[in-house]
Amino acid sequence: MLKIEDLEVTYKNKISFLALQGVSFTLEEGHTCAIIGPSGCGKSTLLYVLAGLLEHSGGQVLINGETVRPKRRETALILQDYGLLPWKTAQENTSLGLEIRGVPSEEKRALVEEAMQELGIWEFRDNYPAQLSGGQRQRVAIARSLTLKPDLFLMDEPFSSLDALTREGLQNTLLEFWQKRRASMVLVTHNIEEAVFLGQRILIFSGSPGRILHVIENKEMGEQGYRNQQLFYQRCSRVREVIEKGV
Ligand SMILES: Nc1ncnc2c1ncn2[C@@H]1O[C@H](COP(=O)(O)OP(=O)(O)OP(=O)(O)O)[C@@H](O)[C@H]1O
């Protein structure tokens, strides 16, 4: 699905800034990977490159064998601040992506209902963003991307502003969704437990420039009750150790 080879990204303002260097990894179709690392190591930069929103200065980024291109329809980018329009209801916000693409209204309504039902927010369809909780707003943002039937989800700390319980609820929802649809997913997070709960492979970055410091395979991800298993805690400790000591 994704093949990144020797990626380099330089921001060119008055002074050039090398944000990522020598980043290589692959993500097989239908798999997930979590990216974790210190603030400023280039995690968001990497996602923007994968979303085709930012040009890279070196290396290769291939999605299904093709060079990454802007506005690939099947790529969904989900950000931390939800990106909801305050003057539109939850339903209208969910249909935004389809509207921009000129999908006929019957089809649009069906796709929107399906996505909102899947995320458990259909009953809040007439609420405006200000009348929704943080978790519900994030669900609307995810539902909006689901309507476009993406095969690649890029998520930039999507749950970071939520309280611990809401966050766990949404992590479970995301896991169930992934198990059903098997879309490919790249999740950027600051949260070690989240990385181990949702990433089949965990890429630990160092900065700066951002590079991959270590890769941890986490094949048990998604197993029934994984969050409460001994192995889950061991993996979390291992990730913490690499972040703290670099080995
Ligand atoms: N438009 C820009 N111009 C110049 N430098 C930038 C620009 N955007 C980001 N940077 C720099 O690139 C580096 C990587 O930024 P990025 O936002 O990708 O990091 P991050 O790992 O996502 O950080 P955080 O975890 O704090 O969100 C940082 O040092 C940042 O200051």
The ligand as a Gaussian input file, in Angstrom:
#p B3LYP/6-31G(d) Opt

LIG

0 1
 N        5.889000      25.376000       7.616000
 C        7.001000      25.114000       8.301000
 N        8.116000      25.845000       8.065000
 C        9.259000      25.589000       8.729000
 N        9.404000      24.622000       9.660000
 C        8.330000      23.899000       9.940000
 C        7.064000      24.091000       9.284000
 N        6.187000      23.198000       9.775000
 C        6.859000      22.476000      10.695000
 N        8.143000      22.895000      10.786000
 C        9.190000      22.330000      11.657000
 O        9.390000      20.956000      11.274000
 C        9.593000      20.170000      12.432000
 C        8.583000      19.031000      12.430000
 O        7.286000      19.556000      12.645000
 P        6.003000      18.604000      12.812000
 O        4.833000      19.468000      13.057000
 O        5.962000      17.676000      11.667000
 O        6.421000      17.816000      14.127000
 P        5.550000      16.809000      15.031000
 O        6.440000      15.657000      15.317000
 O        4.258000      16.545000      14.375000
 O        5.362000      17.691000      16.331000
 P        4.226000      17.596000      17.479000
 O        4.365000      16.235000      18.086000
 O        4.617000      18.687000      18.434000
 O        2.908000      17.826000      16.821000
 C        9.483000      21.081000      13.637000
 O       10.767000      21.418000      14.091000
 C        8.764000      22.298000      13.112000
 O        9.175000      23.474000      13.778000

